[in-house]
Amino acid sequence: MRPKAYILNAAILVFVCVAAVIAQSTEIEQLRVEAEQGDAGAQFLLGLMYNNGKDVPQDHQEALKWYRLAAEQGYAYAQYKLGVMYDNGRGVPQDHQEAVKWYRLAAEQGDVGAQYNLGVMYDNGRGVPQDYQEALKWYRLAAEQGYAYAQYKLGVMYDNGRGVPQDHQEAVKWYRLAAEQGDVGAQYNLGVIEALKWYRLAAEQGTPLPNTTLGLCMTMAEAFLRTIKKH
């Protein structure tokens, strides 16, 4: 490439980059203006940008400010994110009861992440009294929207008879749905259950499993199932 052409191309590249930065800054300022005028969607997006440090310096307290403004207007996504901030103590002192408050508001509007997180709070007794039936309710709502984590948790509830009568077939149903979306825990549990099924069938036909590799696998699988039932 000739020197003059190289210099010209470099100048064009610099111009394009500077123009992009200016355009980006203009977009952010426009978003800020809309947020300051009370637009809940703009407030949420600005909070998201500060939370993730995207196109602005990361600032969790600033993120919290904008999430709160949008959440107080009933914006479900912002209510969910505000719950996460309180749950994790990000930009604000950790407060599980406050997290539950915002999760609930978002969950009642159908926000799937909030439904799942609210289920976790009830499951673990964090910010609310432990209540497996309430956990099951929120896991189910999220699971029915196709949320893999909730499908896995719902499978665990049925597998262990937690908040619901024990039902291994129902557990397998929910494990399978989560596993097909790539959830590792569901894939593992489903594999263990399927393996045990075939091991038992072989044992019933008189196969001396305890002295075989299959017998060892069966023993390990059953031990694993006993472990997960404690959680």
N, C-alpha and C positions, 0 to 999 in steps of 0.2 A: 504494500500500500504506500502511495506517495505521502510525503510528510504533510503537505497541505490538506490532502483528503483525510489523513489521520486526525489532524487538528480540528477539521470541520466536523468530523463524526463525533469526536470527543466533546466538542462544544454543544452539538445537538443533544448528546446524551445528558450533559449537565443541565441543559435547558429543560429537558423533559423531566428530570428528577426534581428540579426546583419547582417546576409547574405542578408536579404531583404533590409535593409537600405543601405548597400554597393551597391547592385545591382541598387537600386533606384537612388542613388547618381551618379553612373556610367551612367545611362540612361540620367539623367539631364545634366551631363557634355557633353555627346555625342550630346544631343540636342543643347546645347549652342555652341559647336564647329560647328555644321551644320548651326546654325543661324548666327554665326560670319563669316561663309564662304559665306553667302548670300542666303541660302535656305529660300524662302519666307514662306513655310509651317512650317518650324522649328521656324522661327521668330514669326509667328502668335501663335504657340503653347506655346512658351516661354512667349509671352505677355499675353496669357490667364492664364498661371500658376501664373504669378505675379499679374494679375488683381484679381484673385480669392483666392490667398494665398494658392494654392495647391502645396504641396511638397517644397515650397519656402516661405520665409516671404512675406506677402502681400505688394506690393509696386506699387502704381498706376503710379508713374513717370517712373519706369522701364518698366511697362506694356506699357505705352504710347510710349516709345522709340522703343520697338520691334514691336508693332502694326504699327508704322509709317514706319519703314524699310520695312515691308511686304506690307503695303498699297502703298508705293511709287513704288513698283514693280507690282502694279495692282492686288494684291490679294484681292478679293472682301470681304471675311469675315473680313479681317483686316481693310479694308476701312470702313466697317459698324461699327466695334468696335471702331475705331478711332473717327468716328462721334459721337458715344455714349459718349465717354470720353469728347469731346468738348461740347456736348449738356448738360451734367450733371456737367461740371466743375470738372472732376475727374482726378487729376494728372496734370491739366492744367487750366488756368483761363477759365471760361465759355465763349463760343463764338459760338452763334447760327449760324452765317454766315459760320463759318468754319465747323460746324457740317453739315450744308446743303451741303456744297461742297463735303464732304466725303460720305454722304448718297447718293448723286446723282451718284457719281462714282460707288458705289457698286450697287445701284438700277438699273443703266443702264446695269449692268452685270447679272441682274436677282435675286439679293439677296433679299429675301422676307421681311426680317426684315427692311432692308434699304428702300425698297419700301413703306412699311407701315409707317415708321418714317418720310419719306419725305412727305407723304400724310398728316401726323399730322402737320408738319411744315407749309405747305401751308394752311391747314384748320384753324390753329390758328394764322397765320401771324407771325411766329417766325423765324427770320433769313431771311425771304423773305416776299414780300408783300402778304397779304392774297389773296388767289385765289382758290375759291371753285372748279372750273373746273379742275385746276391742281391737287388739292387734290383728287378729284374723280378719275382722271386718275391713280394716284399711288395707291390709295386704291383698284381700280379694278384689277390692275396688281397683287397685293399681294393676293387679294381675289380669283382670278382665280387659284392661286397656292395652295388654300386651307387654307390660313392663317385666323384663326377664328377672330382675332381682326379686321382685314381689312374687313372681311365679315360683321361683326357687324357695322362698321363705314360706309360701303357702304349702308347698310340698313338704317342707320340714314339719309344719304344724300338723298336717295330716299323718305324717310318718310317725310322729311322737305322741299323737293324741293330745295336743296342746291347744286348749280352747275349743276343741271339737272332738267327737269320738274318733278313735284311731281308725284309719282307713288307708291301707297300703295301695289299693288300686287308685284312689283319688290322689295319693302322694305321687304315684308314678305318672299320672296324667299331667300334673303340674311340673314335675321334674322334666318330663319330656318336652313340654312347651318351652321351658327355660333353656334346656340343653340344646334344642334346635336353634336357639338364638345365640349359642356360644357360651352360656354360663357354665363356668368350669365346675363349680360346686354341684350343680344339677347334673352335669355329665358324669361326674364321679359317683354321686349317689345312685344315679340310674344304672351305671355300670355294675356297682356292687350288688344292687337288688337283682338285676338280670342274672349276674353270675351265681348268686345264691340260689336262685330259682332252678338253674340247670344242675348245680351241684347237688341239690336236694333230690332232684329227679333221678340223678345217677345213683345217689346213696340208697334211695328206695328200691333200686334194682339189685342191691347187694354189692355194689362196687365198694371195695375197702378204701374209702377216701382218706382216713386218717394217716395211712402209710404212703400216700401218693402226693404228688405236687398239688393236685386239685384239693386234697384234704387240707393241706397247709394253707392254700389260698382261701378255702372256705373258712377256716379258723380265723385267719387274718381279717377277712371281710366281715365276719360276725363281730369280731372285736371292734372293728371300725364303726359298725352300726351302733354298737353299744355306746361308743364314744360320742357320736353325733347326737344321740338321744339325750345326752346331758346338756346340750347347748340349745 
